[in-house]
Amino acid sequence: MSSDEQEVPLFETSQERRTYEEMANLYAIIMATEHLERAYALDAVDQRTYTEQCKKLISQFSVAANYVIREQMTIETFMKLYQMDCPAAVERLLVQKIPQQVKGSSSDAGHAATVAETVQYFITTMDAVRLEQRYVDELQPLLSDLFDSLTRLPQTPNDFEPNRKVQHWLRKLNGLRAVDQIEEEDARQLLHDLDSAYSEFTRYLRSEGNS
């Protein structure tokens, strides 16, 4: 490089450097989600791996987006700026905000294990709310495990009310930061919805046992 040529730095301050790093991280998360969704659609990745990785990416996206997105920029404008054609990632990260639902095994042993697991997740999640856990990073993993267990029950209808209620709260929390807290009004409604969903779930089990 000649003495007349000067290298133009990508950033001039530590703050600018962090901003570029955070933008690169967000870009990588979106691209990884797009590739994961496409691989799953092609049956190139198994259900367990897909669900685990998708949960992780959704959680990482929620954190990364809060660092990068400002009043002047949305996720849509960010993707347009960097020419990101990622429709599957948009659907998963911005619309659904949860992994693709997959029904589990219909065998008696597999069904019994999933039912027992679901009951435990209901109890654990409701206890957490009663014990005044309010941070997103405390409640979101519990709701995620509960929803995953519910959706693995093979005989439930597509419009199963417990799934709908848990999914609503999971999407709501996935749209917040890990350090955010839900308001007491929301906590009360969450507990009410969980209790209602659990009652509906047990009614469903009784009806299945009598059929």
MIKE-266679 format. One record per residue (C-alpha): x, y, z; residue in one letter. Coordinates in pm, whole numbers. Example, Ala and Ser with C-alpha at 12.3 -4.5 7.8 and 13.67 -1.06 7.14 Angstrom:
BEGIN
px / py / pz / type
1230 / -450 / 780 / A
1367 / -106 / 714 / S
END
This chain:
BEGIN
px / py / pz / type
0 / 0 / 0 / M
143 / 340 / -100 / S
185 / 624 / 145 / S
-106 / 804 / -25 / D
-343 / 513 / 35 / E
-503 / 469 / 374 / Q
-706 / 175 / 495 / E
-1056 / 284 / 588 / V
-1151 / 128 / 924 / P
-1485 / -52 / 950 / L
-1543 / 119 / 1283 / F
-1382 / 401 / 1477 / E
-1502 / 339 / 1833 / T
-1557 / 38 / 2057 / S
-1931 / 108 / 2046 / Q
-1931 / 91 / 1666 / E
-1734 / -231 / 1684 / R
-1990 / -388 / 1917 / R
-2269 / -275 / 1684 / T
-2106 / -445 / 1384 / Y
-2050 / -762 / 1586 / E
-2412 / -767 / 1702 / E
-2537 / -714 / 1346 / M
-2315 / -998 / 1223 / A
-2452 / -1221 / 1499 / N
-2812 / -1141 / 1404 / L
-2734 / -1208 / 1038 / Y
-2582 / -1547 / 1127 / A
-2883 / -1648 / 1341 / I
-3131 / -1568 / 1064 / I
-2926 / -1757 / 805 / M
-2883 / -2056 / 1039 / A
-3259 / -2069 / 1096 / T
-3327 / -2061 / 722 / E
-3088 / -2350 / 663 / H
-3232 / -2549 / 955 / L
-3590 / -2506 / 829 / E
-3494 / -2612 / 478 / R
-3301 / -2913 / 607 / A
-3597 / -3022 / 820 / Y
-3837 / -2982 / 527 / A
-3610 / -3214 / 325 / L
-3597 / -3466 / 613 / D
-3222 / -3409 / 637 / A
-3232 / -3352 / 1015 / V
-3418 / -3559 / 1275 / D
-3701 / -3426 / 1490 / Q
-3510 / -3405 / 1819 / R
-3213 / -3223 / 1667 / T
-3443 / -2985 / 1481 / Y
-3646 / -2900 / 1791 / T
-3340 / -2846 / 2012 / E
-3160 / -2628 / 1758 / Q
-3473 / -2434 / 1667 / C
-3544 / -2351 / 2032 / K
-3187 / -2230 / 2071 / K
-3202 / -2012 / 1759 / L
-3536 / -1857 / 1858 / I
-3394 / -1769 / 2201 / S
-3073 / -1628 / 2049 / Q
-3272 / -1430 / 1794 / F
-3482 / -1266 / 2066 / S
-3166 / -1145 / 2242 / V
-2978 / -1043 / 1926 / A
-3271 / -854 / 1777 / A
-3307 / -641 / 2089 / N
-2943 / -532 / 2058 / Y
-2962 / -443 / 1690 / V
-3312 / -318 / 1622 / I
-3365 / 50 / 1690 / R
-3635 / 302 / 1604 / E
-3479 / 354 / 1261 / Q
-3457 / -17 / 1178 / M
-3681 / -322 / 1194 / T
-3597 / -685 / 1121 / I
-3756 / -638 / 780 / E
-3542 / -336 / 694 / T
-3233 / -512 / 831 / F
-3295 / -810 / 601 / M
-3366 / -585 / 305 / K
-3048 / -385 / 369 / L
-2837 / -701 / 363 / Y
-3041 / -865 / 83 / Q
-3146 / -1163 / 293 / M
-3397 / -1388 / 118 / D
-3501 / -1607 / 411 / C
-3878 / -1671 / 404 / P
-3860 / -1983 / 623 / A
-3661 / -1797 / 890 / A
-3910 / -1509 / 885 / V
-4199 / -1751 / 937 / E
-4024 / -1928 / 1224 / R
-3866 / -1630 / 1403 / L
-4121 / -1353 / 1345 / L
-4453 / -1529 / 1293 / V
-4458 / -1867 / 1468 / Q
-4185 / -1801 / 1727 / K
-4188 / -2169 / 1820 / I
-4051 / -2485 / 1652 / P
-4260 / -2679 / 1403 / Q
-4512 / -2897 / 1585 / Q
-4458 / -3271 / 1548 / V
-4683 / -3550 / 1678 / K
-4512 / -3823 / 1876 / G
-4540 / -4198 / 1894 / S
-4887 / -4349 / 1934 / S
-4759 / -4661 / 2114 / S
-4903 / -4724 / 2461 / D
-4564 / -4692 / 2632 / A
-4470 / -4378 / 2443 / G
-4810 / -4223 / 2506 / H
-4800 / -4295 / 2880 / A
-4451 / -4148 / 2910 / A
-4552 / -3831 / 2726 / T
-4865 / -3790 / 2940 / V
-4663 / -3825 / 3261 / A
-4406 / -3578 / 3131 / E
-4677 / -3329 / 3034 / T
-4839 / -3347 / 3377 / V
-4503 / -3277 / 3540 / Q
-4438 / -2981 / 3312 / Y
-4782 / -2834 / 3390 / F
-4722 / -2864 / 3765 / I
-4367 / -2723 / 3745 / T
-4472 / -2424 / 3534 / T
-4772 / -2336 / 3751 / M
-4561 / -2368 / 4066 / D
-4303 / -2130 / 3917 / A
-4570 / -1865 / 3857 / V
-4714 / -1916 / 4208 / R
-4363 / -1875 / 4352 / L
-4350 / -1534 / 4183 / E
-4096 / -1613 / 3914 / Q
-4147 / -1329 / 3669 / R
-3836 / -1305 / 3451 / Y
-3865 / -1424 / 3092 / V
-3554 / -1644 / 3121 / D
-3722 / -1822 / 3416 / E
-4062 / -1883 / 3256 / L
-3986 / -1924 / 2886 / Q
-3791 / -2253 / 2917 / P
-4072 / -2404 / 3128 / L
-4340 / -2304 / 2878 / L
-4123 / -2428 / 2592 / S
-4084 / -2772 / 2752 / D
-4456 / -2787 / 2829 / L
-4555 / -2695 / 2475 / F
-4310 / -2942 / 2326 / D
-4456 / -3219 / 2542 / S
-4815 / -3126 / 2456 / L
-4749 / -3131 / 2084 / T
-4596 / -3479 / 2106 / R
-4926 / -3628 / 2221 / L
-5036 / -3819 / 1908 / P
-5415 / -3824 / 1947 / Q
-5493 / -3462 / 2034 / T
-5692 / -3256 / 1781 / P
-5517 / -2979 / 1587 / N
-5721 / -2713 / 1770 / D
-5653 / -2861 / 2117 / F
-5722 / -2577 / 2361 / E
-5428 / -2642 / 2600 / P
-5188 / -2620 / 2305 / N
-5342 / -2292 / 2192 / R
-5315 / -2130 / 2536 / K
-4959 / -2240 / 2604 / V
-4856 / -2142 / 2252 / Q
-5000 / -1792 / 2306 / H
-4784 / -1733 / 2613 / W
-4477 / -1889 / 2461 / L
-4499 / -1656 / 2163 / R
-4555 / -1360 / 2394 / K
-4244 / -1438 / 2601 / L
-4035 / -1517 / 2293 / N
-4099 / -1159 / 2184 / G
-3942 / -1020 / 2503 / L
-3585 / -1002 / 2630 / R
-3451 / -1258 / 2875 / A
-3408 / -985 / 3141 / V
-3766 / -859 / 3104 / D
-4026 / -931 / 3370 / Q
-4395 / -990 / 3312 / I
-4637 / -767 / 3499 / E
-4842 / -902 / 3791 / E
-5156 / -871 / 3579 / E
-4996 / -1090 / 3312 / D
-4872 / -1337 / 3573 / A
-5223 / -1373 / 3710 / R
-5364 / -1430 / 3361 / Q
-5085 / -1678 / 3280 / L
-5162 / -1882 / 3591 / L
-5533 / -1874 / 3508 / H
-5469 / -1992 / 3152 / D
-5235 / -2268 / 3269 / L
-5487 / -2389 / 3526 / D
-5761 / -2385 / 3263 / S
-5538 / -2567 / 3013 / A
-5446 / -2829 / 3273 / Y
-5814 / -2890 / 3354 / S
-5892 / -2931 / 2984 / E
-5593 / -3165 / 2949 / F
-5712 / -3390 / 3234 / T
-6068 / -3393 / 3090 / R
-5921 / -3507 / 2761 / Y
-5730 / -3788 / 2936 / L
-6048 / -3904 / 3112 / R
-6244 / -3904 / 2787 / S
-5967 / -4104 / 2618 / E
-5971 / -4354 / 2902 / G
-6349 / -4401 / 2870 / N
-6347 / -4435 / 2494 / S
END
